[in-house]
Amino acid sequence: MKNRYKVIIIFLVVIAALVASAVFLLKRGKKEPIFNDQIKHDLAVADFKEGEEYQFRQIPWGTSLEELKTIVPYSLFEDPIRPTTDFHSTESYLLFGKTTDAIFKFEEDKLAEVQLVFRSEENAVEQFDSIVAEATELFGAESEKIENTITIALGYIWKTDNTMLEITTYKVGDRKVMNIFVRAITESM
């Protein structure tokens, strides 16, 4: 029961950060995306797992920022809301017809999380349901399902001892946003 509360608190903190980031991005206006829409990499849900662990495009957990710069074309983005510098891929990724960039997050200069954010006004529920259905088919039943009526959020989490995959959808204003997180569980790094 204690772990469930811990997961719910973490989920709420993540949702709050995502909502703050989404509000910032919406206020920022219709600026050019930081990724190159000309270079697209097709993704499949199966690409989020390598062997027994959840991973993104075979990039090892614990990779340093300097190492990642040699693997992935990038730009650095300093978020004025959260005190962090995120490493954004400047190439785009295509999953179920939606394009996004990948955001790489570090803890103590080690890769700890990859986040994909898909913004959608159309077909968001169907796409989310399709991605969750494919993940369930490939990886089995989710480890946890999280529903939050305050943020109108729904999330599914698949876990191993060392990594996790989280697929979440929530609403910001009239926009539906879907996030896919692939994380190393930091206690094990």
Buried (B, 14 or more C-beta within 10 A) or exposed (E): EEEEEEBEEEBBEBBEBBBEBBEEBEEEEEEEEBBEEEEEEEBEBEBBBBEEBBBBBEBBBBBEBEBBEEBBEBEEEEBEEEEEEBBBBBBBBEBBEBBBBBBBBBEEEBBBBBBBBBBBEEBBEEBBEBBBEBBBEEBEEBBBEBEBEEBEBBBBBBBBEBBBBBBBBBBBEEEBBBBBBBBBBEEEB
